[in-house]
Amino acid sequence: MAADHHFILDLTLVLGASALGGYVATRLRQPVLLGYLVSGFVVGPFGLQLLAETEQIKPLAEIGVAFLLFALGVEFSLAELKRVKEIAIQGSLLQIGLTLSLVAIASTVLGWVSGWTQGIFLGSILSLSSTAVVLKTLTERGEVNTLHGQVMLAILIAQDLALGFMLAILPALDSPEHVWPTLGAALLKVSIFLGLAIALGRWVVPPLIKSIARTESSELFLLTTIALCLSVALVTAHLGLSIEMGAFVAGLMMAEIDYADQALAKVLPLRDTFASLFFASIGMLIDPQILLDNFGIILGLVLMVMFGKALIIFPIVLKFGYSLKTAAIAALGLNQIGEFSFVLALEGFDLGLLTEEKYLLILGTTAITLILTPISIRFAPRLAQFMDKIPGLNQLLRQQEIKALSLPETIKNHVVIAGYGRVGQALIRILHNQGHPLLVIDNSEAAIQRLRHQNIPYIFGDADSELVLGKAHLETAKALAITLPDPGTTRLLLKHALEFAPELDVVARSHNNSEIDVLTQLGAQEVVQPEFEAALEMGAHLLSTLGESQWAIQSVIQAIHRDHYRSVRPENLVGLQQKWLDDATESLHHEWVKLSETSSLDWMTLSETDIRHLTGVTVMAIQQGDDRVYYPKNKMTLRSGDQLLVVGKPEEILAFRDLVEGRSALAEGISHWLTLSELSPLIMLTPRDIWQKYQVVIQAVRRHGKLYNPVDSAMQLEADDCLLLRGESDRIQDAIADDILLNPNELN
């Protein structure tokens, strides 16, 4: 009984420490995963030694991994898996093969191992990445369903399958003549398991779950779901494959039936609880004494592993036709050593393939790479942006950004839709059925094939790529609809789109509350949050049932839309805004700029300054004394001494500094953007000509997405130039009227 009490005490201690560590990490604006890892170290055998039996925590930690992969399988589904099947099979085999070969050759030549057998084994350990850590990090960031998330998870799933083969072949490494029979036996096991899984998933699991659901017992449904997940995971463990693989396959079984969402909702709380135990258990393995005694060696190993694996994975992802951004995130997301390399290392240690010293060094190196993974993934988009700015390299890497396109060169008055997921497809049907011209941007081959079959214009590439957007004719488009699943890509796409067409009407889909204000501030005309829209539809129906007039109902809904759902959002909105803003701006170039005492913007409102149009930057926050205003409104007045958080390209922020410090003047009057068509009579004129003819200043020019401010007075205007005209209203109307004579689209 005392032992049972010890176990309950240990379990309570680990969960409590994980909760505290997660809270501290969140307050420090770090991934909660880091909090779990640190808390495990603190209470573990190498920290404060508060646990009596750390071994009893490990089985519960394995349950956490099983639930993580089960939930992934439910969300991923076979249809999504097919989308990245090529890189999942060929890419992962190439990555494992290259890593294994290079490590085996390097370690043998440099004398780190005593023979090829040990070199191959060491390469096997380093070739695996961490499904649990990467999946948890992607889940926290809301990026599981993004393209880079699916690419990473596809490779990880293939690695988990390869782990089973590695464990099976391991005992035969010292006897080369036994390797092929052992490999054949492992292939047979996998084939039998997958065959049984497909049969169960098609003919047994659906009727079983349906029968359980009919009982309307929530407890029975949960127990059945847990039993399915763990039983399939145990079968794969018994076959010598990984627990992760079995849990993922169980999730795929559930994903294809009608009750998948209900199963996922039931498992998520258990997944998060047990997963915290898993990450804490990894923290318990960190021995600071070993780290200190071998600091130089372990630091070198960490750098070699993370840089080496990234350099292997990056070109592989590029080779399969993915963009620079996707390749960079995948490379920095998969460059750690996996948690199941612990299992492989322990087996090798027992078989004499690793000395105790090397085993401990691998444990320390693995633990550190796992800790660094969330930071590495957060840094990846910035690395992609940096690489994109390197002359020569950016042109080389951009050559494949547009993989295919099909659109009329004269396309205009069209709606650009970014993303061909469920929301995008529904939107396309609505507009297409009404006869409106469309252009769809997507990076899925399956989506492009369907668009080609429907004879809908498309561009095959990443929607946030400036090269892709340059081909979308945004200057002549009526609107842009962003339906992408990736918040970071949505933000970049919105920012870049408005650089090509500053007055473009943009409607964007927000997946969570944190994106609503960010996207609105960046220039979206409308931000749609699906959960709130469902609530509004239900509310409208109920108000009608209760006798409210249609006019009153529409007034309520319109007021909520105008206020960007603020009246129905969480009460602690203000407290969350700083975290949301920090998360949003990490993928965008941002700086704090202080208004000097002599700034020309002193006592002007944001509306009067027209900062976004004039310089291209967006003001995300204003610090006035001790008060900080997030997402300031146009009516807010600026004062000297204010500090403004602005996002934009470096040249845009430089233009803003010129404006703030008086190096560029702000002309009097109102502002209006005018896009020149190919037939515009203003083409070939200069800003000096425009001033002499209309007494209107061309304050800024957008040409192919690039901002020109200040504008050279001798610059000749070209078709598709976006001009920011500033002056008296009637003078601007004169210029617009002359342009309209041969450009009737401006009337609309």
C-alpha positions in Angstrom: 0.0 0.0 0.0 2.9 2.3 0.8 4.3 1.7 -2.7 0.9 2.7 -4.2 1.0 5.9 -2.2 4.5 6.6 -3.5 3.4 6.1 -7.0 0.4 8.4 -6.5 2.7 11.0 -4.9 5.2 10.8 -7.8 2.4 11.1 -10.3 0.9 14.1 -8.6 4.4 15.7 -8.3 5.2 15.3 -12.0 1.8 16.6 -13.1 2.0 19.5 -10.7 5.6 20.4 -11.7 4.5 20.1 -15.4 1.6 22.5 -14.8 3.9 25.0 -13.1 6.6 24.6 -15.7 4.1 25.1 -18.5 2.7 28.2 -16.8 6.1 29.8 -16.4 7.0 29.0 -20.0 3.8 30.5 -21.2 4.4 33.7 -19.2 7.9 33.9 -20.7 6.2 33.5 -24.1 8.0 30.2 -24.7 6.5 26.9 -26.0 4.8 25.1 -23.1 6.8 22.0 -24.1 10.0 23.6 -22.8 8.3 24.0 -19.4 7.5 20.3 -19.3 11.1 19.3 -20.1 12.6 21.7 -17.5 10.1 20.6 -14.9 11.0 16.9 -15.5 14.7 17.7 -15.0 14.0 19.7 -11.8 12.0 17.0 -10.0 14.0 14.1 -11.5 16.9 12.0 -10.3 19.5 14.6 -11.5 17.6 17.6 -10.1 16.0 17.9 -6.7 15.5 14.1 -6.6 11.9 14.4 -5.4 10.7 11.2 -7.2 10.9 7.8 -5.5 10.3 5.6 -8.6 10.9 7.3 -11.9 10.5 4.0 -13.8 6.8 3.9 -12.9 6.3 7.1 -14.8 7.6 5.7 -18.1 4.6 3.5 -18.9 2.3 6.4 -18.5 4.6 8.5 -20.7 4.3 5.9 -23.4 0.5 6.2 -23.2 1.0 9.9 -23.8 2.9 9.2 -27.0 0.3 6.7 -28.1 -2.5 9.3 -27.6 -0.4 12.0 -29.5 -0.1 9.8 -32.5 -3.7 8.5 -32.3 -5.0 12.1 -32.4 -2.6 12.8 -35.3 -4.0 9.8 -37.2 -7.6 11.0 -36.7 -6.8 14.5 -37.9 -4.4 13.5 -40.7 -6.7 10.9 -42.5 -5.7 8.8 -45.6 -6.8 11.6 -48.0 -4.3 14.0 -46.4 -1.6 11.3 -46.3 -1.9 10.8 -50.1 -1.1 14.5 -50.6 2.5 14.0 -49.4 2.9 10.3 -50.2 6.0 10.8 -52.4 8.1 12.6 -49.9 6.7 10.3 -47.1 8.1 7.2 -48.9 10.9 8.3 -51.2 12.0 11.4 -49.3 12.2 9.7 -45.9 14.1 6.7 -47.4 16.5 9.1 -49.0 16.9 11.1 -45.7 17.4 7.9 -43.6 19.8 6.4 -46.2 21.9 9.6 -46.5 22.1 10.2 -42.8 23.0 6.6 -42.1 25.7 6.5 -44.8 27.3 9.8 -44.0 27.4 9.2 -40.3 28.8 5.6 -40.8 31.5 6.9 -43.1 32.5 9.9 -41.0 32.5 8.1 -37.7 34.6 5.2 -39.1 37.1 7.4 -40.9 37.5 9.7 -37.8 37.8 6.8 -35.4 34.7 7.5 -33.4 33.7 3.9 -33.7 35.7 0.7 -34.0 34.1 -0.7 -37.2 31.4 -0.3 -39.9 28.9 -2.1 -37.8 29.0 0.4 -35.0 29.1 3.3 -37.6 25.9 2.0 -39.3 24.2 1.6 -35.9 25.2 5.2 -34.9 23.8 6.5 -38.2 20.5 4.7 -37.5 20.2 6.5 -34.1 20.9 9.9 -35.6 18.6 9.4 -38.6 15.5 9.4 -36.5 13.7 12.5 -35.5 11.1 13.2 -32.7 7.5 12.7 -33.7 6.2 13.6 -30.3 8.2 16.8 -29.9 7.6 18.0 -33.4 3.9 17.1 -33.3 3.4 18.9 -29.9 5.2 22.0 -31.2 3.1 22.1 -34.4 -0.1 21.6 -32.4 0.7 24.5 -30.1 1.4 26.7 -33.2 -1.7 25.6 -35.0 0.4 24.2 -37.9 -0.5 20.5 -38.1 -2.6 21.0 -41.2 -0.2 23.3 -43.0 1.9 22.0 -45.9 5.1 22.1 -44.0 3.4 20.4 -41.1 2.2 17.6 -43.3 5.6 17.2 -44.9 7.3 16.9 -41.6 4.7 14.5 -40.1 4.8 12.3 -43.3 8.6 11.9 -42.9 8.3 11.3 -39.2 5.7 8.6 -39.7 7.9 6.8 -42.2 10.8 7.1 -39.7 8.6 5.4 -37.0 8.0 2.6 -39.4 11.7 2.3 -40.1 12.4 2.1 -36.4 10.7 -1.3 -36.4 13.0 -2.5 -39.1 16.0 -1.1 -37.3 15.1 -2.9 -34.0 14.5 -6.1 -36.0 17.8 -6.0 -37.8 19.9 -4.8 -34.8 20.8 -8.3 -33.4 21.9 -9.4 -36.9 24.4 -6.6 -37.5 27.3 -8.7 -36.3 26.2 -11.5 -38.7 25.8 -10.1 -42.2 24.5 -13.3 -43.5 21.4 -13.0 -41.2 20.5 -9.4 -42.2 18.4 -10.2 -45.3 16.4 -13.0 -43.7 15.8 -10.8 -40.7 14.7 -7.9 -43.0 12.4 -10.2 -44.9 10.8 -11.3 -41.6 10.3 -7.7 -40.6 8.7 -6.8 -44.0 6.4 -9.8 -43.6 5.3 -8.6 -40.1 4.6 -5.1 -41.4 2.6 -6.4 -44.4 0.5 -8.7 -42.2 -0.1 -5.9 -39.7 -1.1 -3.3 -42.4 -3.3 -5.9 -44.1 -5.1 -6.6 -40.9 -5.4 -2.9 -40.0 -7.0 -2.2 -43.4 -9.4 -5.0 -43.0 -10.3 -4.0 -39.4 -10.6 -0.3 -40.4 -13.0 -1.2 -43.2 -15.2 -4.0 -41.9 -14.9 -4.2 -38.1 -14.1 -0.7 -36.5 -16.9 1.3 -38.2 -19.8 -1.0 -37.2 -18.3 -1.4 -33.7 -18.0 2.3 -33.1 -21.5 2.9 -34.6 -23.0 0.4 -32.2 -21.2 2.0 -29.2 -22.3 5.4 -30.3 -26.0 4.3 -30.4 -25.8 3.5 -26.7 -25.4 7.3 -26.2 -23.0 6.6 -23.4 -20.2 9.0 -23.3 -18.1 6.9 -20.9 -18.5 3.7 -23.1 -17.5 5.6 -26.2 -14.4 7.0 -24.5 -13.4 3.6 -23.1 -13.8 2.0 -26.5 -11.7 4.7 -28.2 -8.9 4.3 -25.6 -9.0 0.5 -25.9 -8.8 0.7 -29.7 -5.8 3.1 -29.6 -3.8 1.2 -27.0 -4.6 -2.3 -28.3 -3.3 -1.6 -31.8 -0.3 0.2 -30.3 0.5 -2.9 -28.2 0.1 -5.2 -31.3 2.8 -3.2 -33.1 5.0 -3.2 -30.1 4.7 -7.0 -29.9 5.6 -7.3 -33.6 8.8 -5.3 -32.9 7.4 -2.2 -34.5 7.0 1.1 -32.7 4.1 2.0 -30.4 3.8 5.3 -32.3 3.1 3.4 -35.6 0.3 1.4 -34.1 -1.4 4.4 -32.4 -1.2 6.3 -35.7 -2.8 3.5 -37.7 -5.5 3.2 -35.0 -6.2 6.9 -35.6 -6.4 6.4 -39.3 -9.0 3.7 -38.8 -11.1 6.2 -36.8 -10.5 9.0 -39.2 -12.5 7.4 -42.0 -15.8 7.0 -40.0 -18.5 9.5 -39.0 -17.5 9.7 -35.3 -13.9 10.8 -35.8 -14.5 14.3 -34.4 -16.2 12.9 -31.4 -13.4 10.5 -30.7 -10.8 13.2 -31.1 -12.7 15.5 -28.7 -12.7 12.7 -26.1 -9.1 11.9 -26.4 -7.6 15.4 -26.5 -7.7 16.0 -22.7 -6.1 12.6 -22.1 -3.5 13.2 -24.8 -2.4 16.5 -23.3 -2.3 15.1 -19.7 -0.2 12.0 -20.5 1.9 13.8 -23.1 3.1 16.2 -20.3 4.3 13.1 -18.5 6.2 12.0 -21.6 8.0 15.3 -22.0 8.8 15.5 -18.3 10.3 12.0 -18.5 12.7 13.1 -21.2 13.7 16.0 -18.9 14.5 13.4 -16.2 17.2 11.9 -18.4 19.3 15.1 -18.5 22.3 14.5 -16.2 24.0 17.9 -15.7 27.2 16.3 -14.4 27.6 14.5 -17.7 26.8 17.7 -19.6 29.4 19.6 -17.6 32.1 17.0 -17.8 31.7 16.7 -21.6 30.4 20.1 -22.4 32.6 20.7 -25.3 32.0 17.3 -26.9 28.2 17.4 -26.4 28.0 21.0 -27.7 30.0 19.9 -30.8 27.7 16.9 -31.2 24.6 19.0 -30.9 25.8 21.5 -33.5 27.0 18.7 -35.9 23.7 16.8 -35.6 21.4 19.7 -36.0 23.3 21.4 -38.8 24.1 18.1 -40.5 20.5 16.8 -40.5 19.2 20.2 -41.6 21.7 20.2 -44.5 20.5 16.8 -45.5 16.8 17.4 -45.2 16.7 20.9 -46.8 17.7 19.9 -50.4 15.6 16.7 -50.2 12.4 18.7 -49.5 13.4 21.2 -52.3 13.9 18.3 -54.7 10.3 17.1 -54.3 9.1 20.5 -55.5 8.4 22.3 -52.2 9.1 25.9 -51.6 12.0 27.5 -49.8 9.9 28.3 -46.8 8.6 24.7 -46.5 12.1 23.2 -46.9 13.6 25.6 -44.3 10.9 24.8 -41.7 11.1 21.1 -42.4 14.9 21.1 -42.2 14.9 23.0 -38.9 12.0 21.0 -37.5 13.4 17.5 -38.1 17.1 18.2 -37.2 16.9 16.7 -33.7 17.5 13.1 -32.5 14.2 11.3 -31.8 12.9 10.2 -28.4 12.8 6.6 -29.7 16.5 6.8 -30.5 16.7 6.2 -26.7 15.2 2.8 -27.3 17.6 2.0 -30.1 20.6 3.2 -28.2 19.7 1.1 -25.1 19.3 -2.0 -27.3 22.7 -1.2 -28.9 24.3 -0.7 -25.5 23.0 -4.1 -24.3 24.4 -5.7 -27.5 27.8 -4.1 -27.1 27.5 -1.8 -30.1 27.9 1.3 -27.8 30.2 1.8 -24.9 28.7 3.3 -21.7 30.5 6.6 -22.3 29.1 6.9 -25.9 25.6 5.9 -24.6 25.6 8.7 -22.0 26.9 11.2 -24.6 24.0 10.2 -27.0 21.5 10.6 -24.2 22.8 14.1 -23.4 22.9 15.2 -27.0 19.5 13.9 -27.7 17.9 15.6 -24.7 19.5 19.0 -25.8 18.3 18.7 -29.4 14.8 17.9 -28.2 14.8 21.0 -26.0 16.1 23.2 -28.9 13.5 21.9 -31.4 10.6 24.3 -30.5 13.0 27.2 -30.8 14.4 25.9 -34.1 10.9 25.7 -35.6 10.1 29.2 -34.5 13.3 30.5 -36.1 12.8 28.7 -39.5 10.5 31.3 -41.2 13.0 34.0 -40.4 15.8 31.9 -41.9 13.7 31.4 -45.1 13.2 35.2 -45.4 17.0 35.8 -44.9 17.9 33.2 -47.5 15.4 34.8 -49.9 17.3 38.1 -49.7 20.7 36.6 -50.6 21.5 37.7 -54.2 21.9 34.7 -56.5 20.7 32.2 -54.0 17.2 33.6 -54.0 16.9 33.4 -57.8 18.2 29.8 -57.8 15.7 28.7 -55.1 12.8 30.7 -56.5 12.9 29.0 -59.9 10.6 26.3 -58.7 8.2 28.4 -56.7 5.7 28.5 -59.6 5.4 24.9 -60.6 2.6 25.5 -63.1 0.0 28.0 -64.0 -3.0 28.3 -66.3 -4.6 31.7 -66.6 -5.4 34.2 -69.4 -2.8 37.0 -69.6 -5.7 39.5 -69.9 -7.5 38.3 -66.8 -9.1 41.2 -64.8 -12.0 41.9 -62.5 -11.4 38.4 -61.1 -11.4 37.1 -57.5 -8.2 35.4 -56.3 -8.8 32.5 -53.9 -5.8 31.3 -51.9 -6.3 27.7 -50.8 -8.3 24.9 -52.2 -9.4 23.2 -49.0 -13.0 22.6 -47.9 -13.7 26.3 -47.3 -12.0 27.3 -50.6 -13.9 24.7 -52.6 -17.2 25.9 -51.2 -16.4 29.5 -52.0 -15.2 28.6 -55.5 -18.5 26.8 -56.2 -20.6 29.8 -55.1 -18.7 32.3 -57.2 -18.2 30.0 -60.2 -21.9 29.1 -60.3 -22.6 32.9 -60.5 -20.3 33.3 -63.4 -17.6 35.4 -61.7 -14.0 35.0 -63.1 -11.7 33.2 -60.6 -8.0 32.5 -60.1 -7.1 29.8 -57.5 -3.6 29.5 -55.9 -2.7 26.2 -54.2 0.3 24.0 -53.8 -1.4 20.6 -54.0 -1.1 18.5 -57.2 -4.4 16.9 -56.5 -6.1 20.3 -56.1 -4.5 21.5 -59.4 -5.8 18.4 -61.2 -9.4 19.1 -60.1 -9.1 22.8 -61.1 -7.7 21.8 -64.5 -10.7 19.4 -64.9 -13.1 22.2 -64.0 -11.4 24.6 -66.4 -10.7 27.2 -63.6 -7.6 29.3 -63.9 -4.9 28.4 -61.3 -1.4 28.9 -60.2 0.4 26.0 -58.7 2.7 27.3 -55.9 2.8 28.9 -52.4 0.3 31.7 -52.1 2.6 33.8 -49.9 5.4 33.8 -52.4 5.9 37.2 -54.0 6.9 35.5 -57.3 3.5 33.7 -57.3 1.5 36.8 -56.4 3.3 38.7 -59.1 1.6 36.4 -61.6 -1.9 36.7 -60.1 -2.7 40.1 -61.6 -3.7 41.5 -58.2 -3.6 45.0 -59.6 -6.7 44.3 -61.7 -8.4 41.9 -59.3 -11.7 42.7 -57.6 -10.9 40.8 -54.3 -8.7 38.3 -52.6 -10.1 35.5 -50.4 -7.5 33.8 -48.1 -8.7 30.3 -46.9 -5.3 28.8 -45.9 -4.9 26.7 -42.7 -1.5 28.3 -41.8 -1.7 31.5 -39.7 1.8 32.6 -40.6 1.3 32.1 -44.3 -2.0 34.0 -44.1 -0.3 37.0 -42.5 2.6 37.0 -45.1 0.1 36.6 -48.0 -2.0 39.5 -46.8 1.0 41.7 -46.3 2.5 40.9 -49.7 -0.9 41.1 -51.6 -1.4 44.7 -50.4 2.0 45.6 -51.6 0.9 44.7 -55.1 -2.6 46.2 -54.8 -2.9 48.6 -51.8 -6.7 49.0 -52.2 -7.5 45.4 -52.8 -10.5 44.1 -50.9 -9.2 41.1 -48.9 -11.3 38.7 -46.8 -9.4 36.3 -44.7 -10.2 33.2 -42.7 -9.1 33.2 -39.0 -8.6 29.8 -37.3 -8.5 31.3 -33.8 -9.2 34.4 -31.8 -5.6 35.6 -31.9 -5.6 36.2 -35.6 -8.7 38.4 -35.9 -7.1 41.7 -34.7 -3.8 40.9 -36.4 -5.3 40.3 -39.9 -7.6 43.3 -39.5 -4.7 45.6 -38.6 -2.7 44.3 -41.5 -5.4 45.5 -43.9 -8.0 42.7 -44.3 -11.4 44.2 -45.0 -13.2 41.3 -43.5 -11.9 38.5 -41.1 -14.1 35.5 -40.8 -13.9 33.2 -37.7 -15.9 30.0 -38.5 -16.9 29.3 -34.9 -18.2 32.8 -34.3 -20.0 32.7 -37.7 -21.7 29.5 -36.7 -22.8 31.1 -33.4 -24.1 34.2 -35.3 -26.2 31.9 -37.6 -27.6 30.0 -34.7 -28.3 33.3 -32.8 -30.0 34.8 -35.8 -32.3 31.8 -36.0 -33.1 31.9 -32.3 -33.8 35.7 -32.4 -36.2 35.1 -35.3 -37.9 32.4 -33.3 -38.2 34.7 -30.3 -40.0 37.3 -32.5 -37.2 39.7 -33.4 -37.6 41.5 -36.7 -35.2 40.7 -39.6 -34.0 44.4 -39.5 -33.1 44.1 -35.8 -31.4 40.7 -36.3 -29.3 42.1 -39.2 -28.4 45.2 -37.1 -27.1 42.9 -34.3 -25.0 40.8 -36.7 -23.6 43.8 -38.5 -22.6 45.4 -35.3 -20.7 42.3 -34.2 -19.0 42.2 -37.6 -18.0 45.8 -37.5 -16.6 45.3 -34.0 -14.7 42.2 -35.2 -16.5 39.9 -32.8 -15.2 41.8 -29.8 -18.5 41.7 -28.0 -18.6 37.8 -28.2 -14.9 37.2 -27.6 -13.3 36.2 -24.3 -13.5 38.8 -21.5 -9.7 38.6 -20.9 -9.1 39.9 -24.4 -6.8 42.7 -23.3 -4.6 40.3 -21.3 -4.1 38.1 -24.3 -3.3 40.7 -26.9 0.4 41.1 -26.0 1.0 37.3 -26.4 -1.0 37.2 -29.7 0.9 40.2 -31.0 4.3 38.7 -30.1 3.3 35.4 -31.9 2.1 37.3 -35.0 5.0 39.6 -35.4 7.7 36.9 -35.0 7.3 35.9 -38.7 7.2 39.5 -39.9 10.0 42.1 -39.9 9.2 44.5 -37.1 10.8 47.4 -35.3 9.9 49.9 -32.6 10.2 53.5 -33.9 10.1 56.6 -31.6 8.6 59.9 -32.7 11.0 62.7 -32.1 10.1 66.0 -30.5 10.2 67.7 -34.0 8.3 64.9 -35.8 5.9 66.1 -38.4 3.4 63.5 -37.3 2.9 65.2 -33.9 -0.8 65.7 -33.1 -1.9 63.9 -36.3 -4.3 60.9 -36.2 -3.3 57.6 -37.9 -6.0 58.3 -40.5 -4.5 61.7 -41.4 -1.0 60.3 -41.7 -2.1 57.4 -44.0 1.0 55.5 -42.8 0.2 52.2 -44.4 -0.4 53.6 -47.9 2.4 56.1 -47.7 5.2 53.9 -46.4 3.9 50.3 -46.6 4.3 49.7 -42.8 1.4 48.7 -40.5 1.3 50.2 -36.9 0.6 47.2 -34.6 1.0 48.9 -31.2 1.7 52.4 -29.7 3.4 53.0 -26.4 2.3 56.4 -24.9 4.1 56.8 -21.6 3.1 53.9 -19.4 0.1 53.0 -21.6 0.4 50.5 -24.5 -2.4 50.4 -27.1 -2.6 47.3 -29.2 -4.0 47.4 -32.7 -4.7 51.2 -32.6 -7.6 52.7 -34.4 -7.4 55.3 -37.2 -8.8 58.0 -34.9 -5.9 57.7 -32.4 -3.7 60.8 -32.2 0.1 60.5 -32.3 2.3 62.5 -29.9 6.0 63.2 -29.9 7.8 60.7 -27.7 5.4 57.9 -28.7 6.9 54.6 -29.6 5.3 52.7 -32.5 5.6 49.0 -33.3 5.5 48.7 -37.0 5.8 45.7 -39.3 7.0 45.8 -42.9 9.9 45.3 -45.2 13.2 46.9 -44.2 12.8 49.5 -47.1 9.3 50.2 -45.9 10.4 50.8 -42.4 13.2 53.1 -43.7 10.5 55.1 -45.6 8.6 55.4 -42.4 11.6 56.6 -40.5 12.2 59.2 -43.3 8.6 60.4 -42.8 8.9 60.5 -39.0 12.2 62.3 -39.0 11.1 64.9 -41.6 13.3 63.7 -44.5 10.2 63.2 -46.6 7.3 65.6 -46.6 3.6 64.8 -46.2 1.6 66.6 -48.9 -1.6 68.4 -48.0 -5.0 66.9 -48.9 -6.6 63.5 -49.2 -5.2 60.3 -50.5 -6.3 58.0 -53.3 -4.7 55.0 -54.9 -5.0 54.7 -58.7 -3.8 51.6 -60.7 -2.9 52.4 -64.3 -4.2 50.0 -67.0 -2.4 49.3 -70.2 -4.5 51.9 -72.0 -4.2 54.7 -69.4 -3.3 58.1 -70.8 -1.2 58.7 -67.8 1.4 56.1 -68.9 4.8 57.6 -69.8 4.1 60.7 -67.9 6.2 61.7 -64.9 5.3 62.8 -61.4 6.4 66.3 -62.5 4.0 66.1 -65.4 1.1 65.0 -63.1 1.8 67.9 -60.8 1.9 70.4 -63.6 -1.3 69.1 -65.2 -3.5 68.4 -62.1 -1.7 70.0 -59.2 -1.7 66.5 -57.5 1.4 65.0 -55.8 2.3 61.4 -56.5 3.3 60.6 -52.9 4.3 57.0 -53.5 4.4 54.3 -56.2 3.9 50.6 -56.0 5.5 48.8 -59.0 5.4 45.0 -59.0 5.0 45.0 -55.2 8.0 47.3 -54.6 7.5 50.6 -52.9 9.0 53.8 -54.3 9.0 56.6 -51.7 10.2 59.2 -52.2 9.3 59.2 -55.9 11.8 60.5 -58.4 10.1 63.4 -60.2 11.5 62.2 -63.5 10.2 58.6 -63.1 8.1 57.5 -66.1 4.9 55.8 -65.2 4.1 52.3 -66.4 1.0 50.0 -66.8 0.0 48.3 -63.5 1.7 51.0 -61.5 -0.2 51.8 -58.3 0.0 55.5 -57.6 -0.8 57.2 -54.3 -2.2 60.5 -55.3 -2.4 63.2 -52.7 -4.0 66.6 -53.0 -7.4 68.4 -53.1 -10.3 66.2 -53.8 -11.5 67.9 -57.0 -7.9 67.8 -58.5 -7.6 64.1 -57.8 -11.0 63.5 -59.4 -9.8 65.3 -62.5 -6.8 62.9 -62.8 -9.1 59.9 -62.2 -11.6 61.1 -64.8 -8.9 61.4 -67.4 -7.7 57.9 -66.6 -11.3 56.5 -66.7 -11.8 57.8 -70.2 -9.8 54.8 -71.4 -10.0 52.7 -68.2 -13.7 52.1 -67.3 -12.7 49.6 -64.7 -11.9 52.5 -62.4 -15.6 53.4 -62.3 -16.2 50.2 -60.3 
